[in-house]
Amino acid sequence: MAKSHVESQVKQPIYHDPWAQREAWRKHPIFSKTSNLKTLFPGLGIATVAFAAYCTYEHFFLTNKKSH
């Protein structure tokens, strides 16, 4: 069954960008801003937790009783 002229025109996109394939890498998740922020300082989260644990340990267990 052949389609009418109007039906064939409606299903085609109105605007076709010839550069869409070449610009698709910009929308890839690797290049998102949140991904760049996470990889900017890779060990910052672990280091922050370790530093906070050390400060807590030092405050409660390594107090000097003879200080002023």
PQR file of N, CA, C, O and H, with PARSE charges and radii, in Angstrom:
ATOM      1  N   MET A   1       0.846  -1.166   0.000 -0.4000 1.5000
ATOM      2  CA  MET A   1       0.000   0.000   0.000 -0.0000 2.0000
ATOM      3  C   MET A   1       0.899   1.239   0.000  0.5500 1.7000
ATOM      4  O   MET A   1       1.796   1.358   0.834 -0.5500 1.4000
ATOM      5  N   ALA A   2       0.667   2.114  -0.892 -0.4000 1.5000
ATOM      6  CA  ALA A   2       1.476   3.315  -1.028 -0.0000 2.0000
ATOM      7  C   ALA A   2       0.952   4.407  -0.105  0.5500 1.7000
ATOM      8  O   ALA A   2      -0.253   4.558   0.095 -0.5500 1.4000
ATOM      9  H   ALA A   2      -0.062   2.017  -1.569  0.4000 1.0000
ATOM     10  N   LYS A   3       1.887   5.156   0.446 -0.4000 1.5000
ATOM     11  CA  LYS A   3       1.516   6.254   1.336 -0.0000 2.0000
ATOM     12  C   LYS A   3       1.245   7.501   0.501  0.5500 1.7000
ATOM     13  O   LYS A   3       1.810   7.695  -0.575 -0.5500 1.4000
ATOM     14  H   LYS A   3       2.866   5.034   0.284  0.4000 1.0000
ATOM     15  N   SER A   4       0.380   8.316   1.024 -0.4000 1.5000
ATOM     16  CA  SER A   4       0.112   9.571   0.323 -0.0000 2.0000
ATOM     17  C   SER A   4       1.286  10.528   0.533  0.5500 1.7000
ATOM     18  O   SER A   4       2.150  10.294   1.378 -0.5500 1.4000
ATOM     19  H   SER A   4      -0.080   8.158   1.897  0.4000 1.0000
ATOM     20  N   HIS A   5       1.302  11.567  -0.218 -0.4000 1.5000
ATOM     21  CA  HIS A   5       2.367  12.565  -0.149 -0.0000 2.0000
ATOM     22  C   HIS A   5       2.415  13.243   1.224  0.5500 1.7000
ATOM     23  O   HIS A   5       3.499  13.535   1.728 -0.5500 1.4000
ATOM     24  H   HIS A   5       0.600  11.758  -0.904  0.4000 1.0000
ATOM     25  N   VAL A   6       1.272  13.490   1.823 -0.4000 1.5000
ATOM     26  CA  VAL A   6       1.197  14.161   3.122 -0.0000 2.0000
ATOM     27  C   VAL A   6       1.717  13.243   4.225  0.5500 1.7000
ATOM     28  O   VAL A   6       2.453  13.700   5.099 -0.5500 1.4000
ATOM     29  H   VAL A   6       0.391  13.253   1.413  0.4000 1.0000
ATOM     30  N   GLU A   7       1.357  11.975   4.207 -0.4000 1.5000
ATOM     31  CA  GLU A   7       1.814  11.025   5.233 -0.0000 2.0000
ATOM     32  C   GLU A   7       3.329  10.854   5.206  0.5500 1.7000
ATOM     33  O   GLU A   7       3.953  10.762   6.264 -0.5500 1.4000
ATOM     34  H   GLU A   7       0.759  11.604   3.497  0.4000 1.0000
ATOM     35  N   SER A   8       3.916  10.811   4.057 -0.4000 1.5000
ATOM     36  CA  SER A   8       5.363  10.635   3.976 -0.0000 2.0000
ATOM     37  C   SER A   8       6.105  11.880   4.459  0.5500 1.7000
ATOM     38  O   SER A   8       7.208  11.763   4.992 -0.5500 1.4000
ATOM     39  H   SER A   8       3.410  10.885   3.198  0.4000 1.0000
ATOM     40  N   GLN A   9       5.534  13.049   4.288 -0.4000 1.5000
ATOM     41  CA  GLN A   9       6.166  14.270   4.753 -0.0000 2.0000
ATOM     42  C   GLN A   9       6.024  14.458   6.254  0.5500 1.7000
ATOM     43  O   GLN A   9       6.914  15.043   6.872 -0.5500 1.4000
ATOM     44  H   GLN A   9       4.637  13.144   3.854  0.4000 1.0000
ATOM     45  N   VAL A  10       4.963  13.997   6.856 -0.4000 1.5000
ATOM     46  CA  VAL A  10       4.728  14.189   8.283 -0.0000 2.0000
ATOM     47  C   VAL A  10       5.713  13.372   9.108  0.5500 1.7000
ATOM     48  O   VAL A  10       6.147  13.849  10.156 -0.5500 1.4000
ATOM     49  H   VAL A  10       4.240  13.522   6.354  0.4000 1.0000
ATOM     50  N   LYS A  11       6.080  12.186   8.698 -0.4000 1.5000
ATOM     51  CA  LYS A  11       6.940  11.318   9.487 -0.0000 2.0000
ATOM     52  C   LYS A  11       8.417  11.704   9.389  0.5500 1.7000
ATOM     53  O   LYS A  11       9.217  11.258  10.212 -0.5500 1.4000
ATOM     54  H   LYS A  11       5.727  11.798   7.847  0.4000 1.0000
ATOM     55  N   GLN A  12       8.787  12.498   8.430 -0.4000 1.5000
ATOM     56  CA  GLN A  12      10.172  12.928   8.321 -0.0000 2.0000
ATOM     57  C   GLN A  12      10.399  14.120   9.239  0.5500 1.7000
ATOM     58  O   GLN A  12       9.506  14.950   9.404 -0.5500 1.4000
ATOM     59  H   GLN A  12       8.137  12.860   7.762  0.4000 1.0000
ATOM     60  N   PRO A  13      11.570  14.213   9.831 -0.5600 1.5000
ATOM     61  CA  PRO A  13      11.827  15.372  10.692  0.2800 2.0000
ATOM     62  C   PRO A  13      11.834  16.662   9.887  0.5500 1.7000
ATOM     63  O   PRO A  13      12.284  16.709   8.743 -0.5500 1.4000
ATOM     64  N   ILE A  14      11.323  17.698  10.519 -0.4000 1.5000
ATOM     65  CA  ILE A  14      11.256  18.992   9.845 -0.0000 2.0000
ATOM     66  C   ILE A  14      12.655  19.587   9.723  0.5500 1.7000
ATOM     67  O   ILE A  14      13.012  20.145   8.685 -0.5500 1.4000
ATOM     68  H   ILE A  14      10.957  17.660  11.449  0.4000 1.0000
ATOM     69  N   TYR A  15      13.434  19.467  10.774 -0.4000 1.5000
ATOM     70  CA  TYR A  15      14.775  20.044  10.783 -0.0000 2.0000
ATOM     71  C   TYR A  15      15.786  18.914  10.921  0.5500 1.7000
ATOM     72  O   TYR A  15      15.750  18.150  11.885 -0.5500 1.4000
ATOM     73  H   TYR A  15      13.145  19.014  11.617  0.4000 1.0000
ATOM     74  N   HIS A  16      16.663  18.819   9.977 -0.4000 1.5000
ATOM     75  CA  HIS A  16      17.710  17.797  10.031 -0.0000 2.0000
ATOM     76  C   HIS A  16      19.061  18.496  10.110  0.5500 1.7000
ATOM     77  O   HIS A  16      19.438  19.248   9.212 -0.5500 1.4000
ATOM     78  H   HIS A  16      16.692  19.441   9.194  0.4000 1.0000
ATOM     79  N   ASP A  17      19.783  18.240  11.194 -0.4000 1.5000
ATOM     80  CA  ASP A  17      21.082  18.862  11.393 -0.0000 2.0000
ATOM     81  C   ASP A  17      22.160  17.961  10.791  0.5500 1.7000
ATOM     82  O   ASP A  17      22.349  16.840  11.262 -0.5500 1.4000
ATOM     83  H   ASP A  17      19.477  17.629  11.924  0.4000 1.0000
ATOM     84  N   PRO A  18      22.858  18.418   9.778 -0.5600 1.5000
ATOM     85  CA  PRO A  18      23.897  17.573   9.173  0.2800 2.0000
ATOM     86  C   PRO A  18      25.109  17.387  10.092  0.5500 1.7000
ATOM     87  O   PRO A  18      25.900  16.468   9.880 -0.5500 1.4000
ATOM     88  N   TRP A  19      25.268  18.240  11.106 -0.4000 1.5000
ATOM     89  CA  TRP A  19      26.406  18.141  12.012 -0.0000 2.0000
ATOM     90  C   TRP A  19      26.053  17.418  13.306  0.5500 1.7000
ATOM     91  O   TRP A  19      26.877  17.386  14.220 -0.5500 1.4000
ATOM     92  H   TRP A  19      24.625  18.986  11.278  0.4000 1.0000
ATOM     93  N   ALA A  20      24.886  16.848  13.417 -0.4000 1.5000
ATOM     94  CA  ALA A  20      24.430  16.213  14.665 -0.0000 2.0000
ATOM     95  C   ALA A  20      25.357  15.076  15.089  0.5500 1.7000
ATOM     96  O   ALA A  20      25.660  14.943  16.275 -0.5500 1.4000
ATOM     97  H   ALA A  20      24.217  16.874  12.674  0.4000 1.0000
ATOM     98  N   GLN A  21      25.805  14.271  14.161 -0.4000 1.5000
ATOM     99  CA  GLN A  21      26.690  13.165  14.521 -0.0000 2.0000
ATOM    100  C   GLN A  21      28.023  13.676  15.047  0.5500 1.7000
ATOM    101  O   GLN A  21      28.594  13.088  15.965 -0.5500 1.4000
ATOM    102  H   GLN A  21      25.559  14.379  13.197  0.4000 1.0000
ATOM    103  N   ARG A  22      28.510  14.740  14.488 -0.4000 1.5000
ATOM    104  CA  ARG A  22      29.815  15.265  14.911 -0.0000 2.0000
ATOM    105  C   ARG A  22      29.732  16.024  16.229  0.5500 1.7000
ATOM    106  O   ARG A  22      30.747  16.195  16.904 -0.5500 1.4000
ATOM    107  H   ARG A  22      28.046  15.218  13.742  0.4000 1.0000
ATOM    108  N   GLU A  23      28.553  16.478  16.605 -0.4000 1.5000
ATOM    109  CA  GLU A  23      28.368  17.195  17.861 -0.0000 2.0000
ATOM    110  C   GLU A  23      27.858  16.278  18.972  0.5500 1.7000
ATOM    111  O   GLU A  23      27.705  16.735  20.104 -0.5500 1.4000
ATOM    112  H   GLU A  23      27.728  16.340  16.056  0.4000 1.0000
ATOM    113  N   ALA A  24      27.592  15.017  18.693 -0.4000 1.5000
ATOM    114  CA  ALA A  24      27.016  14.106  19.675 -0.0000 2.0000
ATOM    115  C   ALA A  24      27.956  13.841  20.843  0.5500 1.7000
ATOM    116  O   ALA A  24      27.484  13.554  21.943 -0.5500 1.4000
ATOM    117  H   ALA A  24      27.716  14.646  17.773  0.4000 1.0000
ATOM    118  N   TRP A  25      29.254  13.927  20.650 -0.4000 1.5000
ATOM    119  CA  TRP A  25      30.202  13.655  21.742 -0.0000 2.0000
ATOM    120  C   TRP A  25      30.053  14.662  22.867  0.5500 1.7000
ATOM    121  O   TRP A  25      30.385  14.355  24.012 -0.5500 1.4000
ATOM    122  H   TRP A  25      29.638  14.160  19.757  0.4000 1.0000
ATOM    123  N   ARG A  26      29.561  15.860  22.569 -0.4000 1.5000
ATOM    124  CA  ARG A  26      29.412  16.880  23.602 -0.0000 2.0000
ATOM    125  C   ARG A  26      28.350  16.512  24.629  0.5500 1.7000
ATOM    126  O   ARG A  26      28.391  16.990  25.762 -0.5500 1.4000
ATOM    127  H   ARG A  26      29.292  16.109  21.639  0.4000 1.0000
ATOM    128  N   LYS A  27      27.410  15.674  24.246 -0.4000 1.5000
ATOM    129  CA  LYS A  27      26.334  15.276  25.147 -0.0000 2.0000
ATOM    130  C   LYS A  27      26.615  13.933  25.837  0.5500 1.7000
ATOM    131  O   LYS A  27      25.766  13.422  26.568 -0.5500 1.4000
ATOM    132  H   LYS A  27      27.377  15.285  23.326  0.4000 1.0000
ATOM    133  N   HIS A  28      27.773  13.377  25.613 -0.4000 1.5000
ATOM    134  CA  HIS A  28      28.138  12.103  26.239 -0.0000 2.0000
ATOM    135  C   HIS A  28      28.339  12.315  27.737  0.5500 1.7000
ATOM    136  O   HIS A  28      28.858  13.356  28.140 -0.5500 1.4000
ATOM    137  H   HIS A  28      28.463  13.792  25.019  0.4000 1.0000
ATOM    138  N   PRO A  29      27.936  11.341  28.581 -0.5600 1.5000
ATOM    139  CA  PRO A  29      28.060  11.507  30.035  0.2800 2.0000
ATOM    140  C   PRO A  29      29.480  11.713  30.541  0.5500 1.7000
ATOM    141  O   PRO A  29      29.659  12.281  31.619 -0.5500 1.4000
ATOM    142  N   ILE A  30      30.470  11.286  29.823 -0.4000 1.5000
ATOM    143  CA  ILE A  30      31.852  11.461  30.262 -0.0000 2.0000
ATOM    144  C   ILE A  30      32.211  12.938  30.339  0.5500 1.7000
ATOM    145  O   ILE A  30      33.010  13.340  31.184 -0.5500 1.4000
ATOM    146  H   ILE A  30      30.324  10.825  28.947  0.4000 1.0000
ATOM    147  N   PHE A  31      31.633  13.740  29.470 -0.4000 1.5000
ATOM    148  CA  PHE A  31      31.972  15.156  29.400 -0.0000 2.0000
ATOM    149  C   PHE A  31      31.004  16.054  30.164  0.5500 1.7000
ATOM    150  O   PHE A  31      31.008  17.268  29.962 -0.5500 1.4000
ATOM    151  H   PHE A  31      30.983  13.414  28.783  0.4000 1.0000
ATOM    152  N   SER A  32      30.172  15.479  31.041 -0.4000 1.5000
ATOM    153  CA  SER A  32      29.248  16.308  31.813 -0.0000 2.0000
ATOM    154  C   SER A  32      30.000  17.018  32.938  0.5500 1.7000
ATOM    155  O   SER A  32      31.094  16.601  33.320 -0.5500 1.4000
ATOM    156  H   SER A  32      30.169  14.493  31.205  0.4000 1.0000
ATOM    157  N   LYS A  33      29.419  18.076  33.459 -0.4000 1.5000
ATOM    158  CA  LYS A  33      30.088  18.864  34.495 -0.0000 2.0000
ATOM    159  C   LYS A  33      30.204  18.088  35.798  0.5500 1.7000
ATOM    160  O   LYS A  33      31.207  18.219  36.500 -0.5500 1.4000
ATOM    161  H   LYS A  33      28.531  18.414  33.149  0.4000 1.0000
ATOM    162  N   THR A  34      29.199  17.283  36.140 -0.4000 1.5000
ATOM    163  CA  THR A  34      29.285  16.520  37.387 -0.0000 2.0000
ATOM    164  C   THR A  34      30.369  15.450  37.301  0.5500 1.7000
ATOM    165  O   THR A  34      31.042  15.166  38.291 -0.5500 1.4000
ATOM    166  H   THR A  34      28.384  17.177  35.571  0.4000 1.0000
ATOM    167  N   SER A  35      30.535  14.868  36.142 -0.4000 1.5000
ATOM    168  CA  SER A  35      31.594  13.873  35.969 -0.0000 2.0000
ATOM    169  C   SER A  35      32.957  14.525  36.104  0.5500 1.7000
ATOM    170  O   SER A  35      33.864  13.952  36.709 -0.5500 1.4000
ATOM    171  H   SER A  35      29.987  15.098  35.338  0.4000 1.0000
ATOM    172  N   ASN A  36      33.109  15.717  35.546 -0.4000 1.5000
ATOM    173  CA  ASN A  36      34.390  16.411  35.650 -0.0000 2.0000
ATOM    174  C   ASN A  36      34.694  16.805  37.089  0.5500 1.7000
ATOM    175  O   ASN A  36      35.852  16.748  37.502 -0.5500 1.4000
ATOM    176  H   ASN A  36      32.373  16.182  35.054  0.4000 1.0000
ATOM    177  N   LEU A  37      33.695  17.201  37.860 -0.4000 1.5000
ATOM    178  CA  LEU A  37      33.924  17.561  39.256 -0.0000 2.0000
ATOM    179  C   LEU A  37      34.284  16.341  40.096  0.5500 1.7000
ATOM    180  O   LEU A  37      35.094  16.442  41.017 -0.5500 1.4000
ATOM    181  H   LEU A  37      32.754  17.247  37.525  0.4000 1.0000
ATOM    182  N   LYS A  38      33.693  15.198  39.789 -0.4000 1.5000
ATOM    183  CA  LYS A  38      34.001  13.983  40.548 -0.0000 2.0000
ATOM    184  C   LYS A  38      35.425  13.504  40.281  0.5500 1.7000
ATOM    185  O   LYS A  38      36.084  12.974  41.175 -0.5500 1.4000
ATOM    186  H   LYS A  38      33.035  15.117  39.041  0.4000 1.0000
ATOM    187  N   THR A  39      35.886  13.688  39.075 -0.4000 1.5000
ATOM    188  CA  THR A  39      37.229  13.213  38.739 -0.0000 2.0000
ATOM    189  C   THR A  39      38.301  14.271  38.962  0.5500 1.7000
ATOM    190  O   THR A  39      39.486  13.993  38.773 -0.5500 1.4000
ATOM    191  H   THR A  39      35.350  14.118  38.349  0.4000 1.0000
ATOM    192  N   LEU A  40      37.909  15.475  39.359 -0.4000 1.5000
ATOM    193  CA  LEU A  40      38.880  16.533  39.582 -0.0000 2.0000
ATOM    194  C   LEU A  40      39.773  16.205  40.779  0.5500 1.7000
ATOM    195  O   LEU A  40      40.994  16.341  40.701 -0.5500 1.4000
ATOM    196  H   LEU A  40      36.947  15.700  39.513  0.4000 1.0000
ATOM    197  N   PHE A  41      39.170  15.775  41.877 -0.4000 1.5000
ATOM    198  CA  PHE A  41      39.897  15.361  43.084 -0.0000 2.0000
ATOM    199  C   PHE A  41      39.467  13.939  43.432  0.5500 1.7000
ATOM    200  O   PHE A  41      38.528  13.767  44.210 -0.5500 1.4000
ATOM    201  H   PHE A  41      38.178  15.664  41.941  0.4000 1.0000
ATOM    202  N   PRO A  42      40.119  12.918  42.885 -0.5600 1.5000
ATOM    203  CA  PRO A  42      39.623  11.552  43.031  0.2800 2.0000
ATOM    204  C   PRO A  42      39.654  11.013  44.458  0.5500 1.7000
ATOM    205  O   PRO A  42      38.797  10.198  44.799 -0.5500 1.4000
ATOM    206  N   GLY A  43      40.580  11.417  45.299 -0.4000 1.5000
ATOM    207  CA  GLY A  43      40.660  10.862  46.644 -0.0000 2.0000
ATOM    208  C   GLY A  43      40.156  11.790  47.725  0.5500 1.7000
ATOM    209  O   GLY A  43      40.368  11.533  48.910 -0.5500 1.4000
ATOM    210  H   GLY A  43      41.276  12.079  45.023  0.4000 1.0000
ATOM    211  N   LEU A  44      39.486  12.874  47.336 -0.4000 1.5000
ATOM    212  CA  LEU A  44      39.069  13.875  48.310 -0.0000 2.0000
ATOM    213  C   LEU A  44      38.053  13.333  49.313  0.5500 1.7000
ATOM    214  O   LEU A  44      38.135  13.660  50.497 -0.5500 1.4000
ATOM    215  H   LEU A  44      39.314  13.083  46.374  0.4000 1.0000
ATOM    216  N   GLY A  45      37.122  12.533  48.881 -0.4000 1.5000
ATOM    217  CA  GLY A  45      36.106  11.986  49.784 -0.0000 2.0000
ATOM    218  C   GLY A  45      36.711  11.068  50.832  0.5500 1.7000
ATOM    219  O   GLY A  45      36.396  11.184  52.017 -0.5500 1.4000
ATOM    220  H   GLY A  45      37.056  12.267  47.919  0.4000 1.0000
ATOM    221  N   ILE A  46      37.566  10.167  50.412 -0.4000 1.5000
ATOM    222  CA  ILE A  46      38.204   9.232  51.338 -0.0000 2.0000
ATOM    223  C   ILE A  46      39.137   9.982  52.290  0.5500 1.7000
ATOM    224  O   ILE A  46      39.185   9.680  53.482 -0.5500 1.4000
ATOM    225  H   ILE A  46      37.822  10.073  49.450  0.4000 1.0000
ATOM    226  N   ALA A  47      39.867  10.946  51.769 -0.4000 1.5000
ATOM    227  CA  ALA A  47      40.784  11.712  52.610 -0.0000 2.0000
ATOM    228  C   ALA A  47      40.029  12.538  53.645  0.5500 1.7000
ATOM    229  O   ALA A  47      40.489  12.662  54.780 -0.5500 1.4000
ATOM    230  H   ALA A  47      39.828  11.191  50.800  0.4000 1.0000
ATOM    231  N   THR A  48      38.894  13.099  53.286 -0.4000 1.5000
ATOM    232  CA  THR A  48      38.090  13.888  54.225 -0.0000 2.0000
ATOM    233  C   THR A  48      37.570  13.017  55.356  0.5500 1.7000
ATOM    234  O   THR A  48      37.605  13.427  56.517 -0.5500 1.4000
ATOM    235  H   THR A  48      38.519  12.999  52.365  0.4000 1.0000
ATOM    236  N   VAL A  49      37.094  11.835  55.040 -0.4000 1.5000
ATOM    237  CA  VAL A  49      36.601  10.910  56.070 -0.0000 2.0000
ATOM    238  C   VAL A  49      37.747  10.463  56.970  0.5500 1.7000
ATOM    239  O   VAL A  49      37.581  10.403  58.188 -0.5500 1.4000
ATOM    240  H   VAL A  49      37.066  11.503  54.097  0.4000 1.0000
ATOM    241  N   ALA A  50      38.888  10.152  56.404 -0.4000 1.5000
ATOM    242  CA  ALA A  50      40.036   9.721  57.210 -0.0000 2.0000
ATOM    243  C   ALA A  50      40.521  10.853  58.115  0.5500 1.7000
ATOM    244  O   ALA A  50      40.863  10.602  59.271 -0.5500 1.4000
ATOM    245  H   ALA A  50      39.023  10.200  55.414  0.4000 1.0000
ATOM    246  N   PHE A  51      40.560  12.076  57.625 -0.4000 1.5000
ATOM    247  CA  PHE A  51      40.989  13.208  58.431 -0.0000 2.0000
ATOM    248  C   PHE A  51      40.008  13.489  59.568  0.5500 1.7000
ATOM    249  O   PHE A  51      40.421  13.780  60.690 -0.5500 1.4000
ATOM    250  H   PHE A  51      40.283  12.279  56.686  0.4000 1.0000
ATOM    251  N   ALA A  52      38.712  13.402  59.277 -0.4000 1.5000
ATOM    252  CA  ALA A  52      37.704  13.614  60.317 -0.0000 2.0000
ATOM    253  C   ALA A  52      37.795  12.526  61.393  0.5500 1.7000
ATOM    254  O   ALA A  52      37.645  12.814  62.580 -0.5500 1.4000
ATOM    255  H   ALA A  52      38.376  13.166  58.365  0.4000 1.0000
ATOM    256  N   ALA A  53      38.037  11.290  60.984 -0.4000 1.5000
ATOM    257  CA  ALA A  53      38.182  10.203  61.956 -0.0000 2.0000
ATOM    258  C   ALA A  53      39.419  10.416  62.822  0.5500 1.7000
ATOM    259  O   ALA A  53      39.371  10.186  64.030 -0.5500 1.4000
ATOM    260  H   ALA A  53      38.159  11.056  60.019  0.4000 1.0000
ATOM    261  N   TYR A  54      40.522  10.849  62.226 -0.4000 1.5000
ATOM    262  CA  TYR A  54      41.735  11.107  62.995 -0.0000 2.0000
ATOM    263  C   TYR A  54      41.527  12.260  63.975  0.5500 1.7000
ATOM    264  O   TYR A  54      41.956  12.176  65.126 -0.5500 1.4000
ATOM    265  H   TYR A  54      40.561  11.037  61.244  0.4000 1.0000
ATOM    266  N   CYS A  55      40.874  13.335  63.532 -0.4000 1.5000
ATOM    267  CA  CYS A  55      40.632  14.473  64.435 -0.0000 2.0000
ATOM    268  C   CYS A  55      39.736  14.071  65.610  0.5500 1.7000
ATOM    269  O   CYS A  55      39.953  14.506  66.740 -0.5500 1.4000
ATOM    270  H   CYS A  55      40.526  13.403  62.597  0.4000 1.0000
ATOM    271  N   THR A  56      38.735  13.242  65.335 -0.4000 1.5000
ATOM    272  CA  THR A  56      37.859  12.758  66.402 -0.0000 2.0000
ATOM    273  C   THR A  56      38.639  11.889  67.378  0.5500 1.7000
ATOM    274  O   THR A  56      38.495  12.042  68.591 -0.5500 1.4000
ATOM    275  H   THR A  56      38.558  12.889  64.416  0.4000 1.0000
ATOM    276  N   TYR A  57      39.456  10.986  66.870 -0.4000 1.5000
ATOM    277  CA  TYR A  57      40.280  10.123  67.725 -0.0000 2.0000
ATOM    278  C   TYR A  57      41.233  10.959  68.571  0.5500 1.7000
ATOM    279  O   TYR A  57      41.389  10.705  69.765 -0.5500 1.4000
ATOM    280  H   TYR A  57      39.573  10.861  65.885  0.4000 1.0000
ATOM    281  N   GLU A  58      41.863  11.940  67.968 -0.4000 1.5000
ATOM    282  CA  GLU A  58      42.812  12.783  68.688 -0.0000 2.0000
ATOM    283  C   GLU A  58      42.114  13.592  69.783  0.5500 1.7000
ATOM    284  O   GLU A  58      42.652  13.759  70.877 -0.5500 1.4000
ATOM    285  H   GLU A  58      41.736  12.147  66.998  0.4000 1.0000
ATOM    286  N   HIS A  59      40.939  14.080  69.489 -0.4000 1.5000
ATOM    287  CA  HIS A  59      40.208  14.905  70.453 -0.0000 2.0000
ATOM    288  C   HIS A  59      39.780  14.101  71.682  0.5500 1.7000
ATOM    289  O   HIS A  59      39.877  14.590  72.807 -0.5500 1.4000
ATOM    290  H   HIS A  59      40.501  13.944  68.600  0.4000 1.0000
ATOM    291  N   PHE A  60      39.314  12.885  71.473 -0.4000 1.5000
ATOM    292  CA  PHE A  60      38.768  12.105  72.592 -0.0000 2.0000
ATOM    293  C   PHE A  60      39.792  11.208  73.278  0.5500 1.7000
ATOM    294  O   PHE A  60      39.675  10.977  74.481 -0.5500 1.4000
ATOM    295  H   PHE A  60      39.235  12.488  70.558  0.4000 1.0000
ATOM    296  N   PHE A  61      40.777  10.700  72.571 -0.4000 1.5000
ATOM    297  CA  PHE A  61      41.673   9.706  73.153 -0.0000 2.0000
ATOM    298  C   PHE A  61      43.101  10.199  73.385  0.5500 1.7000
ATOM    299  O   PHE A  61      43.808   9.618  74.209 -0.5500 1.4000
ATOM    300  H   PHE A  61      40.871  10.888  71.594  0.4000 1.0000
ATOM    301  N   LEU A  62      43.541  11.216  72.714 -0.4000 1.5000
ATOM    302  CA  LEU A  62      44.913  11.666  72.855 -0.0000 2.0000
ATOM    303  C   LEU A  62      44.983  13.033  73.560  0.5500 1.7000
ATOM    304  O   LEU A  62      45.854  13.845  73.252 -0.5500 1.4000
ATOM    305  H   LEU A  62      42.967  11.688  72.045  0.4000 1.0000
ATOM    306  N   THR A  63      44.078  13.278  74.490 -0.4000 1.5000
ATOM    307  CA  THR A  63      44.102  14.552  75.203 -0.0000 2.0000
ATOM    308  C   THR A  63      45.196  14.542  76.240  0.5500 1.7000
ATOM    309  O   THR A  63      45.428  13.530  76.901 -0.5500 1.4000
ATOM    310  H   THR A  63      43.370  12.618  74.740  0.4000 1.0000
ATOM    311  N   ASN A  64      45.862  15.657  76.384 -0.4000 1.5000
ATOM    312  CA  ASN A  64      46.926  15.793  77.365 -0.0000 2.0000
ATOM    313  C   ASN A  64      46.297  16.342  78.646  0.5500 1.7000
ATOM    314  O   ASN A  64      45.760  17.450  78.649 -0.5500 1.4000
ATOM    315  H   ASN A  64      45.674  16.480  75.847  0.4000 1.0000
ATOM    316  N   LYS A  65      46.362  15.577  79.723 -0.4000 1.5000
ATOM    317  CA  LYS A  65      45.723  15.977  80.985 -0.0000 2.0000
ATOM    318  C   LYS A  65      46.514  17.088  81.671  0.5500 1.7000
ATOM    319  O   LYS A  65      45.953  17.778  82.522 -0.5500 1.4000
ATOM    320  H   LYS A  65      46.798  14.678  79.721  0.4000 1.0000
ATOM    321  N   LYS A  66      47.804  17.296  81.338 -0.4000 1.5000
ATOM    322  CA  LYS A  66      48.641  18.258  82.036 -0.0000 2.0000
ATOM    323  C   LYS A  66      48.684  19.610  81.345  0.5500 1.7000
ATOM    324  O   LYS A  66      49.519  20.447  81.687 -0.5500 1.4000
ATOM    325  H   LYS A  66      48.260  16.735  80.647  0.4000 1.0000
ATOM    326  N   SER A  67      47.809  19.841  80.384 -0.4000 1.5000
ATOM    327  CA  SER A  67      47.845  21.125  79.676 -0.0000 2.0000
ATOM    328  C   SER A  67      47.169  22.212  80.514  0.5500 1.7000
ATOM    329  O   SER A  67      46.504  21.896  81.500 -0.5500 1.4000
ATOM    330  H   SER A  67      47.131  19.161  80.106  0.4000 1.0000
ATOM    331  N   HIS A  68      47.321  23.449  80.151 -0.4000 1.5000
ATOM    332  CA  HIS A  68      46.813  24.590  80.915 -0.0000 2.0000
ATOM    333  C   HIS A  68      45.336  24.561  80.965  0.5500 1.7000
ATOM    334  O   HIS A  68      44.721  25.443  81.565 -0.5500 1.4000
ATOM    335  H   HIS A  68      47.861  23.706  79.350  0.4000 1.0000
TER
END
